[in-house]
Amino acid sequence: MQNSEIKITKIRNIAIAGITCQFLPLYLFSLITPQIENIPSKAVVILFMAFVVFGLFCLGYIIFAQAIHQYSKYKGYSNSLYVYSILNIFGLAILFLLKNKNKIKDLKMPDPIERFSITSIFASYFFIPILIVPILLIGAGFLVGFEGLEDLYENNKNFATFSELVMAMAIAWYFFKQLRIANIDLKRILGSLKNINFKLPVGLAVIDYLFIWGINPITIYSISFIVPQYVENQLNYEYASTPISWVLFSISALIYAPIMEELFFRGIIFQKVAAKQGIIRGLSISGILFAVIHFRFDLVPLFIMSIISALLYFKTKQIFTSIIYHGAYNLIVVIRRLSAQIFSNTDPSVKTTVIEYQQHFQDNFKLYILLLAISIPYLSYFIYKNFPRKFTVENLPYFVNQERAS
């Protein structure tokens, strides 16, 4: 392992220890406090626990500040390290996005794709909202008044969807910045724009939607007996409710998500892992990360969707084939959700209960089984037929497209 890698690993471990010491006790305190209402001397107990939590928070603050000090020097900002440490987690978010002033020595990797930092992109999912959300809230506060901010962010779909889109665009900007830093030729990831097969990805998207239409209700029904409150929240979640929010949601679902997620998960992660650890790990790790990053219950369908998308990319050497597949699937989702909202006869203010959903599932169980019976054989055949039996690194799209260009 290179010295620079050892140093950044040490800094990361210190930062994790600091943030854990800061916020984990605070979170546990918020969970425990309601449970001690019946204790006679509850005021004394709560006061003591609050004192301990506050002490751990301060200790974590200091530990986290040490990590920022070291990271500041690592990036060549030693003169300003105290400013970042005082700001703490906001300071680290700013520092994370600043250009590295230090000259990093060549890591002697075989190709620029090896120098691309996957962890930095995932970190941007955390740091960018830390910076953007307060800016958006302050700006909205001047427009609508600061007393109405809580209601604005929770109940105004236009503002919430706009905020999510702004954060998504900022993450996209950081992603392309990292591509430039690593000197990755984007054309080698994209592949040829000629003779793109539209029928195959669109057909797969339709079949995949039938599969998810069948498997998701079974998953929701199963977990409704374990975590009913989570299921009820999922059943009544509104992705958009106004024309503007629907436009913003559609831009995110039909343009941003297919392009950015395919470039990152299939164009970078899949190929980078496959080049070093083989095709099976490349498919598995990129699929797991793709599923987990969505923070939803449908992990298995998302994992299978990632496998299909990666195999499409590997088969055609064109990332646009995967983008079409992803976009076509999202288009079906948007159309179905929009039509359900427009043509629904139910009052949107009336929430669907878990009991009602369980009854609905039992009434439509045969339909879900039929959808699985139609979709599973087709998807299984596609995966079996297109799974690489004789894999070599040179067969990855990134390296094939380099040879074609030259």
Secondary structure as the mmCIF struct_conf table of DSSP 4:
data_model
#
loop_
_struct_conf.conf_type_id
_struct_conf.id
_struct_conf.beg_label_comp_id
_struct_conf.beg_label_asym_id
_struct_conf.beg_label_seq_id
_struct_conf.end_label_comp_id
_struct_conf.end_label_asym_id
_struct_conf.end_label_seq_id
HELX_RH_AL_P HELX_RH_AL_P1 ASN A 3 ILE A 32
HELX_RH_3T_P HELX_RH_3T_P1 THR A 33 ILE A 36
TURN_TY1_P TURN_TY1_P1 GLU A 37 ASN A 38
TURN_TY1_P TURN_TY1_P2 PRO A 40 SER A 41
HELX_RH_AL_P HELX_RH_AL_P2 LYS A 42 TYR A 74
TURN_TY1_P TURN_TY1_P3 LYS A 75 GLY A 76
HELX_RH_3T_P HELX_RH_3T_P2 SER A 78 SER A 80
HELX_RH_AL_P HELX_RH_AL_P3 LEU A 81 LEU A 87
TURN_TY1_P TURN_TY1_P4 ASN A 88 ASN A 88
HELX_RH_AL_P HELX_RH_AL_P4 ILE A 89 LEU A 97
BEND BEND1 LEU A 98 LEU A 98
HELX_LH_PP_P HELX_LH_PP_P1 LYS A 99 ASN A 100
BEND BEND2 ASN A 102 ASN A 102
HELX_LH_PP_P HELX_LH_PP_P2 ILE A 104 ASP A 106
BEND BEND3 PRO A 110 ASP A 111
HELX_RH_3T_P HELX_RH_3T_P3 PRO A 112 ARG A 115
HELX_RH_AL_P HELX_RH_AL_P5 ILE A 118 VAL A 144
HELX_RH_3T_P HELX_RH_3T_P4 PHE A 146 GLY A 148
HELX_RH_AL_P HELX_RH_AL_P6 LEU A 149 ASN A 155
HELX_RH_AL_P HELX_RH_AL_P7 LYS A 157 ILE A 181
TURN_TY1_P TURN_TY1_P5 ALA A 182 ASN A 183
HELX_RH_AL_P HELX_RH_AL_P8 LEU A 186 LEU A 190
BEND BEND4 LYS A 194 ASN A 195
HELX_RH_AL_P HELX_RH_AL_P9 LYS A 199 ILE A 223
TURN_TY1_P TURN_TY1_P6 SER A 224 ILE A 226
HELX_RH_AL_P HELX_RH_AL_P10 PRO A 228 LEU A 235
TURN_TY1_P TURN_TY1_P7 ASN A 236 ASN A 236
BEND BEND5 TYR A 239 TYR A 239
BEND BEND6 THR A 242 THR A 242
HELX_RH_AL_P HELX_RH_AL_P11 PRO A 243 ILE A 251
HELX_RH_PI_P HELX_RH_PI_P1 SER A 252 TYR A 256
HELX_RH_AL_P HELX_RH_AL_P12 ALA A 257 GLU A 261
HELX_RH_PI_P HELX_RH_PI_P2 GLU A 262 PHE A 270
HELX_RH_AL_P HELX_RH_AL_P13 GLN A 271 GLN A 277
HELX_RH_AL_P HELX_RH_AL_P14 ILE A 279 VAL A 292
TURN_TY1_P TURN_TY1_P8 ILE A 293 PHE A 295
BEND BEND7 ARG A 296 PHE A 297
HELX_RH_AL_P HELX_RH_AL_P15 LEU A 299 THR A 316
BEND BEND8 LYS A 317 LYS A 317
HELX_RH_AL_P HELX_RH_AL_P16 ILE A 319 PHE A 343
BEND BEND9 THR A 346 THR A 346
TURN_TY1_P TURN_TY1_P9 PRO A 348 SER A 349
BEND BEND10 VAL A 350 VAL A 350
HELX_LH_PP_P HELX_LH_PP_P3 LYS A 351 THR A 353
HELX_RH_AL_P HELX_RH_AL_P17 VAL A 354 ASP A 363
TURN_TY1_P TURN_TY1_P10 ASN A 364 ASN A 364
HELX_RH_AL_P HELX_RH_AL_P18 PHE A 365 ASN A 386
BEND BEND11 PHE A 387 PHE A 387
BEND BEND12 ARG A 389 LYS A 390
HELX_RH_3T_P HELX_RH_3T_P5 VAL A 393 ASN A 395
BEND BEND13 LEU A 396 LEU A 396
HELX_RH_AL_P HELX_RH_AL_P19 PRO A 397 ALA A 405
#
